[in-house]
Amino acid sequence: MNGLHLAADVRNTGAIAFYPRLGFTRIPSHDDVVAFARDLSTPEVAAAAVPGSRRR
């Protein structure tokens, strides 16, 4: 998996504020949706996503 997309209803202000704190970037979407994407292809991100793995 190279990336992850998330979508939130425009009224979900908590999610819209939270996802960027996790490294997601807003991407174009429909009028009633705020969409986000995050690149998972770098080794550092991939290692952080595996439980029990350590960053070096």
mmCIF file of the N, C-alpha and C atoms, coordinates in Angstrom:
data_MODEL
# 
_entry.id   MODEL 
# 
loop_
_atom_site.group_PDB 
_atom_site.id 
_atom_site.type_symbol 
_atom_site.label_atom_id 
_atom_site.label_alt_id 
_atom_site.label_comp_id 
_atom_site.label_asym_id 
_atom_site.label_entity_id 
_atom_site.label_seq_id 
_atom_site.pdbx_PDB_ins_code 
_atom_site.Cartn_x 
_atom_site.Cartn_y 
_atom_site.Cartn_z 
_atom_site.occupancy 
_atom_site.B_iso_or_equiv 
_atom_site.pdbx_formal_charge 
_atom_site.auth_seq_id 
_atom_site.auth_comp_id 
_atom_site.auth_asym_id 
_atom_site.auth_atom_id 
_atom_site.pdbx_PDB_model_num 
ATOM 1   N N  . MET A 1 1  ? 0.844   -1.157 0.000  1.00 0.00 ? 1  MET A N  1 
ATOM 2   C CA . MET A 1 1  ? 0.000   0.000  0.000  1.00 0.00 ? 1  MET A CA 1 
ATOM 3   C C  . MET A 1 1  ? 0.901   1.235  0.000  1.00 0.00 ? 1  MET A C  1 
ATOM 4   N N  . ASN A 1 2  ? 0.611   2.155  -0.913 1.00 0.00 ? 2  ASN A N  1 
ATOM 5   C CA . ASN A 1 2  ? 1.429   3.362  -1.040 1.00 0.00 ? 2  ASN A CA 1 
ATOM 6   C C  . ASN A 1 2  ? 0.831   4.580  -0.365 1.00 0.00 ? 2  ASN A C  1 
ATOM 7   N N  . GLY A 1 3  ? -0.465  4.559  -0.107 1.00 0.00 ? 3  GLY A N  1 
ATOM 8   C CA . GLY A 1 3  ? -1.094  5.727  0.468  1.00 0.00 ? 3  GLY A CA 1 
ATOM 9   C C  . GLY A 1 3  ? -2.442  5.402  1.065  1.00 0.00 ? 3  GLY A C  1 
ATOM 10  N N  . LEU A 1 4  ? -3.004  6.404  1.708  1.00 0.00 ? 4  LEU A N  1 
ATOM 11  C CA . LEU A 1 4  ? -4.281  6.246  2.373  1.00 0.00 ? 4  LEU A CA 1 
ATOM 12  C C  . LEU A 1 4  ? -5.116  7.485  2.134  1.00 0.00 ? 4  LEU A C  1 
ATOM 13  N N  . HIS A 1 5  ? -6.386  7.297  1.811  1.00 0.00 ? 5  HIS A N  1 
ATOM 14  C CA . HIS A 1 5  ? -7.325  8.401  1.628  1.00 0.00 ? 5  HIS A CA 1 
ATOM 15  C C  . HIS A 1 5  ? -8.394  8.313  2.702  1.00 0.00 ? 5  HIS A C  1 
ATOM 16  N N  . LEU A 1 6  ? -8.778  9.449  3.237  1.00 0.00 ? 6  LEU A N  1 
ATOM 17  C CA . LEU A 1 6  ? -9.869  9.547  4.206  1.00 0.00 ? 6  LEU A CA 1 
ATOM 18  C C  . LEU A 1 6  ? -10.826 10.623 3.736  1.00 0.00 ? 6  LEU A C  1 
ATOM 19  N N  . ALA A 1 7  ? -12.084 10.499 4.121  1.00 0.00 ? 7  ALA A N  1 
ATOM 20  C CA . ALA A 1 7  ? -13.070 11.522 3.786  1.00 0.00 ? 7  ALA A CA 1 
ATOM 21  C C  . ALA A 1 7  ? -13.915 11.816 5.010  1.00 0.00 ? 7  ALA A C  1 
ATOM 22  N N  . ALA A 1 8  ? -14.294 13.075 5.165  1.00 0.00 ? 8  ALA A N  1 
ATOM 23  C CA . ALA A 1 8  ? -15.143 13.501 6.275  1.00 0.00 ? 8  ALA A CA 1 
ATOM 24  C C  . ALA A 1 8  ? -16.228 14.421 5.741  1.00 0.00 ? 8  ALA A C  1 
ATOM 25  N N  . ASP A 1 9  ? -17.400 14.319 6.329  1.00 0.00 ? 9  ASP A N  1 
ATOM 26  C CA . ASP A 1 9  ? -18.478 15.244 6.012  1.00 0.00 ? 9  ASP A CA 1 
ATOM 27  C C  . ASP A 1 9  ? -18.020 16.649 6.396  1.00 0.00 ? 9  ASP A C  1 
ATOM 28  N N  . VAL A 1 10 ? -18.419 17.648 5.629  1.00 0.00 ? 10 VAL A N  1 
ATOM 29  C CA . VAL A 1 10 ? -17.989 19.023 5.894  1.00 0.00 ? 10 VAL A CA 1 
ATOM 30  C C  . VAL A 1 10 ? -18.409 19.494 7.279  1.00 0.00 ? 10 VAL A C  1 
ATOM 31  N N  . ARG A 1 11 ? -19.420 18.875 7.878  1.00 0.00 ? 11 ARG A N  1 
ATOM 32  C CA . ARG A 1 11 ? -19.867 19.254 9.222  1.00 0.00 ? 11 ARG A CA 1 
ATOM 33  C C  . ARG A 1 11 ? -19.052 18.602 10.331 1.00 0.00 ? 11 ARG A C  1 
ATOM 34  N N  . ASN A 1 12 ? -18.184 17.668 9.978  1.00 0.00 ? 12 ASN A N  1 
ATOM 35  C CA . ASN A 1 12 ? -17.375 16.961 10.972 1.00 0.00 ? 12 ASN A CA 1 
ATOM 36  C C  . ASN A 1 12 ? -16.091 17.753 11.240 1.00 0.00 ? 12 ASN A C  1 
ATOM 37  N N  . THR A 1 13 ? -16.234 18.845 11.945 1.00 0.00 ? 13 THR A N  1 
ATOM 38  C CA . THR A 1 13 ? -15.097 19.740 12.171 1.00 0.00 ? 13 THR A CA 1 
ATOM 39  C C  . THR A 1 13 ? -13.998 19.102 13.006 1.00 0.00 ? 13 THR A C  1 
ATOM 40  N N  . GLY A 1 14 ? -14.356 18.176 13.876 1.00 0.00 ? 14 GLY A N  1 
ATOM 41  C CA . GLY A 1 14 ? -13.341 17.490 14.674 1.00 0.00 ? 14 GLY A CA 1 
ATOM 42  C C  . GLY A 1 14 ? -12.395 16.678 13.818 1.00 0.00 ? 14 GLY A C  1 
ATOM 43  N N  . ALA A 1 15 ? -12.949 15.906 12.890 1.00 0.00 ? 15 ALA A N  1 
ATOM 44  C CA . ALA A 1 15 ? -12.119 15.098 11.984 1.00 0.00 ? 15 ALA A CA 1 
ATOM 45  C C  . ALA A 1 15 ? -11.294 15.988 11.067 1.00 0.00 ? 15 ALA A C  1 
ATOM 46  N N  . ILE A 1 16 ? -11.913 17.056 10.581 1.00 0.00 ? 16 ILE A N  1 
ATOM 47  C CA . ILE A 1 16 ? -11.214 17.966 9.669  1.00 0.00 ? 16 ILE A CA 1 
ATOM 48  C C  . ILE A 1 16 ? -10.025 18.614 10.362 1.00 0.00 ? 16 ILE A C  1 
ATOM 49  N N  . ALA A 1 17 ? -10.131 18.878 11.640 1.00 0.00 ? 17 ALA A N  1 
ATOM 50  C CA . ALA A 1 17 ? -9.004  19.439 12.400 1.00 0.00 ? 17 ALA A CA 1 
ATOM 51  C C  . ALA A 1 17 ? -7.985  18.371 12.784 1.00 0.00 ? 17 ALA A C  1 
ATOM 52  N N  . PHE A 1 18 ? -8.447  17.140 12.995 1.00 0.00 ? 18 PHE A N  1 
ATOM 53  C CA . PHE A 1 18 ? -7.580  16.074 13.495 1.00 0.00 ? 18 PHE A CA 1 
ATOM 54  C C  . PHE A 1 18 ? -6.695  15.442 12.432 1.00 0.00 ? 18 PHE A C  1 
ATOM 55  N N  . TYR A 1 19 ? -7.239  15.151 11.256 1.00 0.00 ? 19 TYR A N  1 
ATOM 56  C CA . TYR A 1 19 ? -6.471  14.437 10.238 1.00 0.00 ? 19 TYR A CA 1 
ATOM 57  C C  . TYR A 1 19 ? -5.160  15.126 9.849  1.00 0.00 ? 19 TYR A C  1 
ATOM 58  N N  . PRO A 1 20 ? -5.107  16.442 9.695  1.00 0.00 ? 20 PRO A N  1 
ATOM 59  C CA . PRO A 1 20 ? -3.811  17.065 9.388  1.00 0.00 ? 20 PRO A CA 1 
ATOM 60  C C  . PRO A 1 20 ? -2.767  16.858 10.488 1.00 0.00 ? 20 PRO A C  1 
ATOM 61  N N  . ARG A 1 21 ? -3.196  16.726 11.723 1.00 0.00 ? 21 ARG A N  1 
ATOM 62  C CA . ARG A 1 21 ? -2.248  16.469 12.823 1.00 0.00 ? 21 ARG A CA 1 
ATOM 63  C C  . ARG A 1 21 ? -1.589  15.114 12.689 1.00 0.00 ? 21 ARG A C  1 
ATOM 64  N N  . LEU A 1 22 ? -2.229  14.221 11.937 1.00 0.00 ? 22 LEU A N  1 
ATOM 65  C CA . LEU A 1 22 ? -1.672  12.892 11.691 1.00 0.00 ? 22 LEU A CA 1 
ATOM 66  C C  . LEU A 1 22 ? -0.880  12.822 10.395 1.00 0.00 ? 22 LEU A C  1 
ATOM 67  N N  . GLY A 1 23 ? -0.691  13.971 9.756  1.00 0.00 ? 23 GLY A N  1 
ATOM 68  C CA . GLY A 1 23 ? 0.111   14.010 8.541  1.00 0.00 ? 23 GLY A CA 1 
ATOM 69  C C  . GLY A 1 23 ? -0.674  13.934 7.250  1.00 0.00 ? 23 GLY A C  1 
ATOM 70  N N  . PHE A 1 24 ? -2.002  14.005 7.323  1.00 0.00 ? 24 PHE A N  1 
ATOM 71  C CA . PHE A 1 24 ? -2.822  13.974 6.119  1.00 0.00 ? 24 PHE A CA 1 
ATOM 72  C C  . PHE A 1 24 ? -2.892  15.366 5.493  1.00 0.00 ? 24 PHE A C  1 
ATOM 73  N N  . THR A 1 25 ? -2.994  15.399 4.173  1.00 0.00 ? 25 THR A N  1 
ATOM 74  C CA . THR A 1 25 ? -3.095  16.635 3.403  1.00 0.00 ? 25 THR A CA 1 
ATOM 75  C C  . THR A 1 25 ? -4.456  16.671 2.714  1.00 0.00 ? 25 THR A C  1 
ATOM 76  N N  . ARG A 1 26 ? -5.083  17.848 2.728  1.00 0.00 ? 26 ARG A N  1 
ATOM 77  C CA . ARG A 1 26 ? -6.368  17.971 2.035  1.00 0.00 ? 26 ARG A CA 1 
ATOM 78  C C  . ARG A 1 26 ? -6.174  17.819 0.537  1.00 0.00 ? 26 ARG A C  1 
ATOM 79  N N  . ILE A 1 27 ? -7.123  17.121 -0.092 1.00 0.00 ? 27 ILE A N  1 
ATOM 80  C CA . ILE A 1 27 ? -7.117  16.932 -1.537 1.00 0.00 ? 27 ILE A CA 1 
ATOM 81  C C  . ILE A 1 27 ? -8.494  17.342 -2.078 1.00 0.00 ? 27 ILE A C  1 
ATOM 82  N N  . PRO A 1 28 ? -8.586  17.647 -3.354 1.00 0.00 ? 28 PRO A N  1 
ATOM 83  C CA . PRO A 1 28 ? -9.880  18.037 -3.933 1.00 0.00 ? 28 PRO A CA 1 
ATOM 84  C C  . PRO A 1 28 ? -10.924 16.931 -3.766 1.00 0.00 ? 28 PRO A C  1 
ATOM 85  N N  . SER A 1 29 ? -12.168 17.361 -3.551 1.00 0.00 ? 29 SER A N  1 
ATOM 86  C CA . SER A 1 29 ? -13.259 16.415 -3.370 1.00 0.00 ? 29 SER A CA 1 
ATOM 87  C C  . SER A 1 29 ? -14.577 17.079 -3.714 1.00 0.00 ? 29 SER A C  1 
ATOM 88  N N  . HIS A 1 30 ? -15.673 16.389 -3.437 1.00 0.00 ? 30 HIS A N  1 
ATOM 89  C CA . HIS A 1 30 ? -17.016 16.912 -3.672 1.00 0.00 ? 30 HIS A CA 1 
ATOM 90  C C  . HIS A 1 30 ? -17.312 18.053 -2.708 1.00 0.00 ? 30 HIS A C  1 
ATOM 91  N N  . ASP A 1 31 ? -18.344 18.832 -2.997 1.00 0.00 ? 31 ASP A N  1 
ATOM 92  C CA . ASP A 1 31 ? -18.698 19.988 -2.178 1.00 0.00 ? 31 ASP A CA 1 
ATOM 93  C C  . ASP A 1 31 ? -19.042 19.636 -0.736 1.00 0.00 ? 31 ASP A C  1 
ATOM 94  N N  . ASP A 1 32 ? -19.671 18.493 -0.503 1.00 0.00 ? 32 ASP A N  1 
ATOM 95  C CA . ASP A 1 32 ? -20.108 18.150 0.847  1.00 0.00 ? 32 ASP A CA 1 
ATOM 96  C C  . ASP A 1 32 ? -19.141 17.242 1.599  1.00 0.00 ? 32 ASP A C  1 
ATOM 97  N N  . VAL A 1 33 ? -17.940 17.061 1.049  1.00 0.00 ? 33 VAL A N  1 
ATOM 98  C CA . VAL A 1 33 ? -16.939 16.173 1.640  1.00 0.00 ? 33 VAL A CA 1 
ATOM 99  C C  . VAL A 1 33 ? -15.591 16.877 1.684  1.00 0.00 ? 33 VAL A C  1 
ATOM 100 N N  . VAL A 1 34 ? -14.853 16.659 2.763  1.00 0.00 ? 34 VAL A N  1 
ATOM 101 C CA . VAL A 1 34 ? -13.458 17.094 2.841  1.00 0.00 ? 34 VAL A CA 1 
ATOM 102 C C  . VAL A 1 34 ? -12.619 15.821 2.803  1.00 0.00 ? 34 VAL A C  1 
ATOM 103 N N  . ALA A 1 35 ? -11.769 15.706 1.800  1.00 0.00 ? 35 ALA A N  1 
ATOM 104 C CA . ALA A 1 35 ? -10.967 14.501 1.610  1.00 0.00 ? 35 ALA A CA 1 
ATOM 105 C C  . ALA A 1 35 ? -9.509  14.787 1.962  1.00 0.00 ? 35 ALA A C  1 
ATOM 106 N N  . PHE A 1 36 ? -8.832  13.747 2.430  1.00 0.00 ? 36 PHE A N  1 
ATOM 107 C CA . PHE A 1 36 ? -7.437  13.836 2.836  1.00 0.00 ? 36 PHE A CA 1 
ATOM 108 C C  . PHE A 1 36 ? -6.665  12.659 2.265  1.00 0.00 ? 36 PHE A C  1 
ATOM 109 N N  . ALA A 1 37 ? -5.365  12.839 2.105  1.00 0.00 ? 37 ALA A N  1 
ATOM 110 C CA . ALA A 1 37 ? -4.491  11.764 1.638  1.00 0.00 ? 37 ALA A CA 1 
ATOM 111 C C  . ALA A 1 37 ? -3.200  11.793 2.442  1.00 0.00 ? 37 ALA A C  1 
ATOM 112 N N  . ARG A 1 38 ? -2.586  10.619 2.546  1.00 0.00 ? 38 ARG A N  1 
ATOM 113 C CA . ARG A 1 38 ? -1.280  10.529 3.202  1.00 0.00 ? 38 ARG A CA 1 
ATOM 114 C C  . ARG A 1 38 ? -0.443  9.499  2.460  1.00 0.00 ? 38 ARG A C  1 
ATOM 115 N N  . ASP A 1 39 ? 0.786   9.884  2.158  1.00 0.00 ? 39 ASP A N  1 
ATOM 116 C CA . ASP A 1 39 ? 1.740   8.998  1.482  1.00 0.00 ? 39 ASP A CA 1 
ATOM 117 C C  . ASP A 1 39 ? 2.305   8.027  2.508  1.00 0.00 ? 39 ASP A C  1 
ATOM 118 N N  . LEU A 1 40 ? 2.235   6.750  2.227  1.00 0.00 ? 40 LEU A N  1 
ATOM 119 C CA . LEU A 1 40 ? 2.771   5.729  3.131  1.00 0.00 ? 40 LEU A CA 1 
ATOM 120 C C  . LEU A 1 40 ? 3.960   4.992  2.515  1.00 0.00 ? 40 LEU A C  1 
ATOM 121 N N  . SER A 1 41 ? 4.500   5.521  1.437  1.00 0.00 ? 41 SER A N  1 
ATOM 122 C CA . SER A 1 41 ? 5.536   4.790  0.710  1.00 0.00 ? 41 SER A CA 1 
ATOM 123 C C  . SER A 1 41 ? 6.941   4.963  1.272  1.00 0.00 ? 41 SER A C  1 
ATOM 124 N N  . THR A 1 42 ? 7.170   5.930  2.156  1.00 0.00 ? 42 THR A N  1 
ATOM 125 C CA . THR A 1 42 ? 8.514   6.111  2.700  1.00 0.00 ? 42 THR A CA 1 
ATOM 126 C C  . THR A 1 42 ? 8.782   5.067  3.781  1.00 0.00 ? 42 THR A C  1 
ATOM 127 N N  . PRO A 1 43 ? 10.004  4.607  3.921  1.00 0.00 ? 43 PRO A N  1 
ATOM 128 C CA . PRO A 1 43 ? 10.319  3.584  4.927  1.00 0.00 ? 43 PRO A CA 1 
ATOM 129 C C  . PRO A 1 43 ? 9.974   4.011  6.351  1.00 0.00 ? 43 PRO A C  1 
ATOM 130 N N  . GLU A 1 44 ? 10.160  5.285  6.688  1.00 0.00 ? 44 GLU A N  1 
ATOM 131 C CA . GLU A 1 44 ? 9.887   5.757  8.043  1.00 0.00 ? 44 GLU A CA 1 
ATOM 132 C C  . GLU A 1 44 ? 8.407   5.634  8.373  1.00 0.00 ? 44 GLU A C  1 
ATOM 133 N N  . VAL A 1 45 ? 7.561   5.995  7.429  1.00 0.00 ? 45 VAL A N  1 
ATOM 134 C CA . VAL A 1 45 ? 6.115   5.913  7.644  1.00 0.00 ? 45 VAL A CA 1 
ATOM 135 C C  . VAL A 1 45 ? 5.686   4.458  7.713  1.00 0.00 ? 45 VAL A C  1 
ATOM 136 N N  . ALA A 1 46 ? 6.213   3.628  6.856  1.00 0.00 ? 46 ALA A N  1 
ATOM 137 C CA . ALA A 1 46 ? 5.851   2.213  6.851  1.00 0.00 ? 46 ALA A CA 1 
ATOM 138 C C  . ALA A 1 46 ? 6.251   1.550  8.162  1.00 0.00 ? 46 ALA A C  1 
ATOM 139 N N  . ALA A 1 47 ? 7.432   1.852  8.688  1.00 0.00 ? 47 ALA A N  1 
ATOM 140 C CA . ALA A 1 47 ? 7.891   1.263  9.948  1.00 0.00 ? 47 ALA A CA 1 
ATOM 141 C C  . ALA A 1 47 ? 7.043   1.731  11.116 1.00 0.00 ? 47 ALA A C  1 
ATOM 142 N N  . ALA A 1 48 ? 6.626   2.972  11.104 1.00 0.00 ? 48 ALA A N  1 
ATOM 143 C CA . ALA A 1 48 ? 5.798   3.507  12.186 1.00 0.00 ? 48 ALA A CA 1 
ATOM 144 C C  . ALA A 1 48 ? 4.420   2.871  12.199 1.00 0.00 ? 48 ALA A C  1 
ATOM 145 N N  . ALA A 1 49 ? 3.962   2.375  11.071 1.00 0.00 ? 49 ALA A N  1 
ATOM 146 C CA . ALA A 1 49 ? 2.636   1.779  10.983 1.00 0.00 ? 49 ALA A CA 1 
ATOM 147 C C  . ALA A 1 49 ? 2.609   0.331  11.459 1.00 0.00 ? 49 ALA A C  1 
ATOM 148 N N  . VAL A 1 50 ? 3.770   -0.273 11.652 1.00 0.00 ? 50 VAL A N  1 
ATOM 149 C CA . VAL A 1 50 ? 3.842   -1.669 12.083 1.00 0.00 ? 50 VAL A CA 1 
ATOM 150 C C  . VAL A 1 50 ? 3.972   -1.718 13.604 1.00 0.00 ? 50 VAL A C  1 
ATOM 151 N N  . PRO A 1 51 ? 2.994   -2.303 14.300 1.00 0.00 ? 51 PRO A N  1 
ATOM 152 C CA . PRO A 1 51 ? 3.080   -2.408 15.758 1.00 0.00 ? 51 PRO A CA 1 
ATOM 153 C C  . PRO A 1 51 ? 4.367   -3.086 16.199 1.00 0.00 ? 51 PRO A C  1 
ATOM 154 N N  . GLY A 1 52 ? 5.025   -2.508 17.173 1.00 0.00 ? 52 GLY A N  1 
ATOM 155 C CA . GLY A 1 52 ? 6.251   -3.078 17.692 1.00 0.00 ? 52 GLY A CA 1 
ATOM 156 C C  . GLY A 1 52 ? 7.509   -2.692 16.949 1.00 0.00 ? 52 GLY A C  1 
ATOM 157 N N  . SER A 1 53 ? 7.376   -1.995 15.831 1.00 0.00 ? 53 SER A N  1 
ATOM 158 C CA . SER A 1 53 ? 8.565   -1.575 15.094 1.00 0.00 ? 53 SER A CA 1 
ATOM 159 C C  . SER A 1 53 ? 9.134   -0.312 15.724 1.00 0.00 ? 53 SER A C  1 
ATOM 160 N N  . ARG A 1 54 ? 10.400  -0.073 15.482 1.00 0.00 ? 54 ARG A N  1 
ATOM 161 C CA . ARG A 1 54 ? 11.069  1.096  16.029 1.00 0.00 ? 54 ARG A CA 1 
ATOM 162 C C  . ARG A 1 54 ? 11.623  1.949  14.923 1.00 0.00 ? 54 ARG A C  1 
ATOM 163 N N  . ARG A 1 55 ? 11.591  3.252  15.141 1.00 0.00 ? 55 ARG A N  1 
ATOM 164 C CA . ARG A 1 55 ? 12.237  4.169  14.191 1.00 0.00 ? 55 ARG A CA 1 
ATOM 165 C C  . ARG A 1 55 ? 13.711  4.208  14.483 1.00 0.00 ? 55 ARG A C  1 
ATOM 166 N N  . ARG A 1 56 ? 14.511  4.358  13.429 1.00 0.00 ? 56 ARG A N  1 
ATOM 167 C CA . ARG A 1 56 ? 15.967  4.423  13.622 1.00 0.00 ? 56 ARG A CA 1 
ATOM 168 C C  . ARG A 1 56 ? 16.487  5.737  13.176 1.00 0.00 ? 56 ARG A C  1 
# 
